[in-house]
Amino acid sequence: MDMEIGTLSARIRFARVSSGLSQTELAKALGVNRATVGHWEREDGFSPTVDHLLDMARVMNVSMSWLAAGEVMKPSSEAGGTRSSLEARMVALSKHLPMPFLLHVVALMESAETYI
């Protein structure tokens, strides 16, 4: 799915419809209420948690990076780079993420420190 779609809510709706799922079917697959999916798909609705985004990406067979930030995955040969270029890309991409999602990403990175 390499379409550029501007907002998280629009990408959720696009992926759901493209997957042939109703809001009720997606809600059931994620273990949430149908109204919750409706809120996620509204421009002025609330954002899903990182866990819900991960589950949605899996259920609807889209990449997490596309669903969360609208990023099209580059081939692995282009995805690398120096540490500073990767850090710069991460900062640039983070500017487009919803705050609740960004908070989860930071928490995930902080918890990864225990493995370093």
C-alpha positions, -999 to 999 in steps of 0.1 A, spaced: 0 0 0 20 29 -13 -7 56 -14 1 88 3 -28 97 26 -24 127 48 -40 119 82 -40 89 105 -78 88 105 -79 87 67 -53 59 66 -72 38 91 -104 42 71 -86 36 38 -69 4 51 -101 -9 66 -122 -4 35 -94 -17 13 -93 -48 35 -130 -53 30 -138 -49 67 -166 -31 83 -160 -10 114 -178 -38 134 -155 -65 119 -123 -45 126 -135 -37 162 -142 -74 168 -107 -83 155 -91 -57 178 -113 -64 209 -127 -28 209 -162 -13 205 -173 -3 170 -177 33 182 -140 33 190 -131 25 154 -155 52 143 -136 77 166 -103 67 151 -116 73 116 -129 108 124 -106 137 117 -115 152 151 -116 118 169 -90 104 193 -59 85 182 -55 48 188 -28 34 211 5 20 197 -8 -15 206 -40 -9 186 -20 5 157 2 -26 157 -29 -49 158 -46 -28 130 -15 -30 108 -15 -68 112 -52 -73 108 -54 -51 77 -21 -62 63 -4 -28 60 29 -16 74 30 0 108 51 29 94 25 36 67 -5 34 91 11 55 118 29 81 98 21 77 62 56 66 54 62 44 24 87 17 32 119 20 12 138 -11 0 163 -22 27 193 -11 6 181 25 9 168 23 44 203 22 61 227 50 67 249 64 93 237 67 128 234 105 125 213 102 94 190 76 109 186 98 140 178 128 118 152 108 99 137 96 132 134 131 145 119 144 112 93 115 111 84 121 148 72 156 140 42 141 121 31 116 148 2 121 171 13 129 207 -2 97 222 17 76 197 49 95 202 47 90 239 44 53 234 74 53 210 95 72 236 84 47 263 94 18 240 128 33 233 134 39 271 125 3 279 149 -9 252 178 8 271 177 -22 295 189 -44 266 218 -23 257 
